């Protein structure tokens, strides 16, 4: 009896060593399903380049935001394919899209919709606004006053719109890409900080390279119709919703969670992390910043075909999450400090697990 008990214990210990020793291998074992997801986004990018020249960083940022069920604020000069990107991605994903040109005389009902009285039927009817689409391009959002800008708040946060006394759900997936022109100072309204914070990412879109501009001349939309690009559908709204649910299942370890919290803490108390450029920070990132790093790093991992988040995934999306959440003091504004440089210093000083 004694010998049998000993054998069982030895066997049990071997099993424990086997399981614990293989745990790391299991985590790093390639997942065929996740590889297939990564292939979907590779195909989307290839298809997008039929009409869009370059802009890989922006395309990846928008796809990542859609996966994370968030919204993007894009800053860039006019004429660099912001509208074309949204239209192209909507076609590739089989989603509906609409464009709202924000102007000084725009009304909230021009976005959400309104109720009208039908004399013939003697009843009120609802006319839904352009916000009832999967992909919304809010073009030059800073041209309208805050009252109009806030019309998007309920839609972005709650995925619903109230018209009159009735609340209507918006089609899913729902994604807003708002653009603002950094060049003009007259006739524009600064976005309230509370509204900027609701955008998961702030992306910067710049001028194309010289080689890319040569290609733009041959493919420009002035000479060609959008249909001539033969954009084919790669996925559909239902599959996107399924991918969004997969993001939530991506594993994020307690160590990486602590790393995210330390990054956010470094924007609030830079002196604790010996960050010299912290003297230009008035307010650090809000809790939405840490939530954004949490969910966006999972989306980045899924796009790369990984089943778990690494510190590298967090670093990849940190600038897009934090550049609009770090508020500069008067000295920082006077020195024209770029918040991206502050983020660079934060990532360099916060220890990686």
C-alpha positions as CSV (number, residue, x, y, z in Angstrom):
1,X,0.0,0.0,0.0
2,X,2.8,2.4,0.8
3,X,4.6,1.7,-2.5
4,X,1.4,2.4,-4.4
5,X,0.9,5.7,-2.6
6,X,4.4,6.8,-3.4
7,X,4.0,5.9,-7.1
8,X,0.8,8.0,-7.2
9,X,2.6,11.0,-5.7
10,X,5.5,10.7,-8.1
11,X,3.1,10.4,-11.0
12,X,1.1,13.4,-9.8
13,X,4.3,15.5,-9.4
14,X,5.4,14.6,-12.9
15,X,2.0,15.7,-14.2
16,X,2.3,19.1,-12.4
17,X,5.8,19.7,-13.9
18,X,4.5,18.7,-17.3
19,X,1.6,21.1,-17.1
20,X,3.5,24.0,-15.7
21,X,6.4,23.5,-18.1
22,X,4.1,23.4,-21.1
23,X,2.0,26.5,-20.0
24,X,4.4,28.9,-21.8
25,X,4.3,26.8,-24.9
26,X,0.5,26.7,-25.0
27,X,0.4,30.5,-24.7
28,X,2.8,30.9,-27.6
29,X,1.4,28.2,-29.8
30,X,0.1,29.6,-33.0
31,X,-3.7,29.7,-33.2
32,X,-5.1,28.8,-36.7
33,X,-8.3,30.8,-36.1
34,X,-6.3,33.9,-35.0
35,X,-4.0,33.5,-38.0
36,X,-7.2,33.5,-40.2
37,X,-8.3,36.7,-38.5
38,X,-4.9,38.3,-39.2
39,X,-5.2,37.2,-42.9
40,X,-8.6,39.0,-43.1
41,X,-7.0,42.3,-42.2
42,X,-4.1,41.7,-44.6
43,X,-6.6,41.2,-47.4
44,X,-8.5,44.3,-46.3
45,X,-5.3,46.4,-46.5
46,X,-4.4,45.0,-50.0
47,X,-7.9,45.7,-51.2
48,X,-7.8,49.3,-49.8
49,X,-4.7,50.0,-51.7
50,X,-6.6,49.7,-55.0
51,X,-7.9,53.2,-54.3
52,X,-5.7,54.5,-51.6
53,X,-2.0,55.2,-52.1
54,X,0.1,54.9,-49.0
55,X,-1.4,55.9,-45.6
56,X,-0.7,52.5,-44.1
57,X,-0.5,53.9,-40.5
58,X,-3.9,55.6,-40.8
59,X,-5.6,52.6,-42.4
60,X,-4.2,50.3,-39.6
61,X,-5.3,52.8,-37.0
62,X,-8.9,53.0,-38.4
63,X,-9.1,49.2,-38.6
64,X,-7.8,48.9,-35.0
65,X,-10.4,51.4,-33.8
66,X,-13.2,49.5,-35.6
67,X,-12.1,46.2,-34.0
68,X,-12.0,47.9,-30.5
69,X,-15.5,49.4,-31.2
70,X,-14.1,52.9,-30.8
71,X,-14.0,56.1,-32.9
72,X,-11.2,58.1,-34.5
73,X,-10.4,61.8,-34.7
74,X,-8.2,62.4,-37.7
75,X,-6.1,65.6,-38.0
76,X,-4.7,66.5,-41.4
77,X,-4.6,69.1,-44.2
78,X,-7.3,68.9,-46.9
79,X,-7.0,66.7,-49.9
80,X,-5.2,63.7,-48.4
81,X,-7.8,61.0,-49.0
82,X,-9.7,61.1,-45.6
83,X,-13.1,60.8,-47.3
84,X,-11.8,58.2,-49.7
85,X,-10.4,56.0,-46.9
86,X,-13.8,55.8,-45.1
87,X,-15.7,55.2,-48.4
88,X,-13.2,52.4,-49.4
89,X,-13.3,50.7,-46.0
90,X,-17.1,50.8,-46.0
91,X,-17.2,49.0,-49.3
92,X,-14.7,46.4,-48.3
93,X,-16.6,45.6,-45.1
94,X,-20.0,45.6,-46.7
95,X,-21.1,48.5,-44.5
96,X,-23.2,51.6,-45.2
97,X,-21.5,54.9,-45.0
98,X,-22.5,58.6,-44.9
99,X,-20.7,61.9,-44.9
100,X,-21.6,65.0,-42.9
101,X,-20.0,68.2,-43.8
102,X,-19.9,70.3,-40.6
103,X,-20.5,74.0,-41.2
104,X,-21.2,77.0,-39.0
105,X,-25.0,76.9,-39.8
106,X,-25.4,73.1,-39.3
107,X,-28.1,72.1,-36.9
108,X,-28.1,69.0,-34.6
109,X,-31.2,67.7,-36.4
110,X,-29.3,67.8,-39.6
111,X,-27.2,65.0,-38.1
112,X,-29.7,63.0,-36.0
113,X,-33.0,63.5,-37.9
114,X,-36.3,65.1,-37.0
115,X,-40.1,64.6,-36.8
116,X,-42.4,66.2,-39.4
117,X,-46.2,66.4,-39.6
118,X,-47.8,64.6,-42.6
119,X,-51.0,66.5,-43.5
120,X,-52.3,63.7,-45.8
121,X,-51.9,61.0,-43.2
122,X,-52.6,63.4,-40.3
123,X,-49.7,62.0,-38.3
124,X,-46.1,62.7,-37.3
125,X,-43.3,60.8,-39.1
126,X,-39.6,60.5,-38.5
127,X,-37.0,61.4,-41.0
128,X,-33.7,59.8,-39.9
129,X,-30.5,61.7,-40.4
130,X,-27.2,60.6,-41.9
131,X,-26.0,59.3,-38.5
132,X,-28.0,56.1,-39.3
133,X,-25.2,54.3,-41.1
134,X,-22.3,52.0,-40.1
135,X,-19.5,54.4,-41.0
136,X,-19.9,58.1,-40.4
137,X,-17.4,60.7,-41.7
138,X,-17.8,63.9,-39.7
139,X,-15.8,66.2,-42.0
140,X,-14.2,69.2,-40.5
141,X,-16.1,68.8,-37.2
142,X,-14.4,71.9,-35.7
143,X,-16.3,74.1,-38.1
144,X,-19.5,73.8,-36.2
145,X,-20.3,75.1,-32.7
146,X,-20.2,72.8,-29.6
147,X,-24.0,72.4,-29.6
148,X,-23.8,70.7,-33.0
149,X,-20.6,68.7,-32.1
150,X,-22.4,67.3,-29.0
151,X,-25.1,65.8,-31.2
152,X,-22.7,63.0,-32.0
153,X,-22.0,62.3,-28.3
154,X,-25.0,60.2,-27.6
155,X,-24.5,58.3,-30.8
156,X,-20.8,57.6,-30.2
157,X,-21.2,56.6,-26.6
158,X,-24.6,54.9,-26.5
159,X,-25.0,53.7,-30.1
160,X,-28.5,55.3,-30.1
161,X,-30.2,58.6,-31.1
162,X,-33.2,60.3,-29.6
163,X,-35.5,62.0,-32.1
164,X,-38.4,63.7,-30.4
165,X,-39.5,61.4,-27.5
166,X,-38.3,58.2,-29.2
167,X,-34.9,56.5,-28.9
168,X,-33.7,54.6,-32.0
169,X,-30.8,52.2,-32.0
170,X,-28.0,52.8,-34.6
171,X,-26.9,50.1,-37.1
172,X,-24.0,48.0,-35.8
173,X,-21.1,48.1,-36.2
174,X,-21.1,51.9,-35.7
175,X,-17.9,53.9,-36.3
176,X,-17.3,57.6,-36.4
177,X,-14.3,59.2,-38.1
178,X,-14.2,62.9,-37.4
179,X,-11.7,65.1,-39.2
180,X,-10.4,68.5,-38.3
181,X,-8.2,70.9,-40.3
182,X,-5.2,72.2,-38.3
183,X,-4.4,75.0,-40.7
184,X,-7.3,77.4,-40.3
185,X,-7.9,79.4,-37.2
186,X,-10.8,81.6,-38.4
187,X,-14.4,80.3,-38.3
188,X,-13.5,77.2,-36.3
189,X,-14.5,76.0,-32.9
190,X,-12.2,74.1,-30.6
191,X,-13.6,70.7,-29.6
192,X,-14.5,70.4,-25.9
193,X,-12.0,68.3,-24.0
194,X,-14.9,66.0,-22.9
195,X,-15.8,65.3,-26.5
196,X,-12.2,64.7,-27.6
197,X,-11.8,62.2,-24.8
198,X,-14.6,60.1,-26.3
199,X,-12.5,59.4,-29.4
200,X,-10.5,56.2,-28.8
201,X,-7.7,57.4,-31.2
202,X,-6.4,60.6,-32.5
203,X,-4.6,59.9,-35.8
204,X,-2.3,62.3,-37.7
205,X,-2.4,62.0,-41.5
206,X,0.4,63.7,-43.4
207,X,1.5,64.4,-46.9
208,X,2.4,61.4,-49.2
209,X,5.9,60.6,-50.2
210,X,7.2,61.7,-53.6
211,X,6.9,58.2,-55.2
212,X,3.3,57.9,-53.7
213,X,2.3,61.3,-55.2
214,X,3.3,60.0,-58.7
215,X,0.9,57.1,-58.2
216,X,-1.8,59.5,-57.0
217,X,-1.6,61.4,-60.2
218,X,-2.4,58.3,-62.2
219,X,-5.2,57.1,-59.8
220,X,-6.8,60.4,-58.8
221,X,-10.5,60.6,-58.3
222,X,-10.9,63.6,-60.7
223,X,-10.2,61.4,-63.7
224,X,-11.5,58.1,-62.4
225,X,-14.9,57.0,-61.0
226,X,-14.8,55.1,-57.7
227,X,-16.4,52.1,-59.2
228,X,-13.5,51.7,-61.6
229,X,-11.3,50.6,-58.7
230,X,-13.4,47.4,-58.5
231,X,-13.3,47.3,-54.7
232,X,-14.6,43.9,-53.6
233,X,-16.1,42.9,-50.2
234,X,-13.7,41.1,-47.9
235,X,-16.0,40.8,-44.9
236,X,-19.4,41.9,-43.7
237,X,-21.0,43.7,-40.7
238,X,-21.9,40.4,-38.9
239,X,-18.3,39.2,-39.1
240,X,-17.0,42.5,-37.8
241,X,-19.3,42.2,-34.8
242,X,-17.9,38.7,-34.3
243,X,-14.3,40.0,-34.5
244,X,-15.2,42.7,-31.9
245,X,-16.3,40.0,-29.5
246,X,-13.0,38.1,-30.1
247,X,-11.1,41.1,-29.0
248,X,-12.6,40.8,-25.5
249,X,-11.3,37.3,-25.2
250,X,-7.7,38.2,-26.0
251,X,-5.6,37.5,-22.8
252,X,-4.0,40.4,-21.0
253,X,-1.8,39.4,-18.1
254,X,-1.8,41.2,-14.7
255,X,1.8,42.3,-15.4
256,X,0.7,44.1,-18.6
257,X,-2.3,45.6,-16.8
258,X,0.1,47.1,-14.3
259,X,2.3,48.4,-17.1
260,X,-0.7,50.2,-18.6
261,X,-1.6,51.7,-15.3
262,X,2.0,52.9,-14.8
263,X,2.0,54.6,-18.3
264,X,-1.2,56.5,-17.4
265,X,0.2,57.3,-14.0
266,X,3.4,58.7,-15.6
267,X,1.3,61.3,-17.5
268,X,-0.3,62.4,-14.2
269,X,2.8,62.4,-12.0
270,X,5.7,62.7,-14.3
271,X,8.2,63.6,-11.6
272,X,7.7,60.2,-10.0
273,X,9.2,58.7,-13.2
274,X,11.9,61.3,-13.8
275,X,10.3,62.7,-17.0
276,X,11.7,66.1,-17.8
277,X,9.0,67.0,-20.3
278,X,6.4,66.5,-17.6
279,X,6.8,70.1,-16.7
280,X,4.7,71.0,-19.7
281,X,1.7,68.7,-18.7
282,X,-1.3,70.5,-17.1
283,X,-3.5,67.4,-16.9
284,X,-2.6,63.7,-17.6
285,X,-4.7,61.1,-19.3
286,X,-8.2,60.3,-17.9
287,X,-9.4,56.8,-16.9
288,X,-10.6,56.5,-20.5
289,X,-7.0,56.5,-21.5
290,X,-6.2,53.4,-19.5
291,X,-9.4,51.7,-20.8
292,X,-8.3,52.7,-24.3
293,X,-4.8,51.2,-23.8
294,X,-6.5,48.1,-22.4
295,X,-8.9,47.4,-25.3
296,X,-6.8,48.8,-28.2
297,X,-3.8,46.7,-27.2
298,X,-6.1,43.6,-27.4
299,X,-7.3,44.7,-30.9
300,X,-3.7,45.2,-32.0
301,X,-2.8,41.7,-30.7
302,X,-5.8,40.2,-32.6
303,X,-4.8,42.0,-35.8
304,X,-1.3,40.5,-35.5
305,X,-2.8,37.0,-34.9
306,X,-1.7,36.8,-31.3
307,X,-3.9,35.3,-28.5
308,X,-2.3,37.5,-25.8
309,X,-1.1,41.1,-25.3
310,X,2.5,42.0,-25.0
311,X,4.1,45.3,-23.9
312,X,5.0,45.8,-27.6
313,X,1.4,45.9,-28.5
314,X,0.7,48.5,-25.8
315,X,3.6,50.7,-27.1
316,X,2.3,50.4,-30.7
317,X,-1.0,52.0,-29.9
318,X,0.1,54.3,-27.0
319,X,0.6,57.5,-29.2
320,X,-2.8,57.2,-30.8
321,X,-4.4,56.8,-27.4
322,X,-2.5,59.5,-25.4
323,X,-1.7,62.3,-27.8
324,X,-5.1,64.0,-27.4
325,X,-5.5,63.1,-23.7
326,X,-2.4,64.9,-22.4
327,X,-3.3,68.5,-21.9
328,X,-0.5,71.1,-22.0
329,X,-0.1,74.0,-19.6
330,X,0.5,77.6,-20.8
331,X,4.3,77.0,-21.0
332,X,3.8,73.9,-23.2
333,X,1.4,75.7,-25.5
334,X,3.8,78.7,-25.8
335,X,6.7,76.4,-26.6
336,X,4.5,74.5,-29.1
337,X,5.3,71.2,-27.5
338,X,4.3,68.1,-29.4
339,X,2.5,65.7,-27.0
340,X,3.9,62.8,-29.1
341,X,7.4,63.7,-27.7
342,X,6.0,63.5,-24.2
343,X,4.6,60.1,-24.9
344,X,8.0,59.0,-26.3
345,X,9.6,60.0,-23.0
346,X,6.9,58.3,-21.0
347,X,7.4,55.0,-22.9
348,X,11.2,55.3,-22.4
349,X,11.0,55.9,-18.7
350,X,8.2,53.5,-17.6
351,X,9.8,50.1,-16.9
352,X,8.6,47.2,-19.2
353,X,7.6,44.0,-17.4
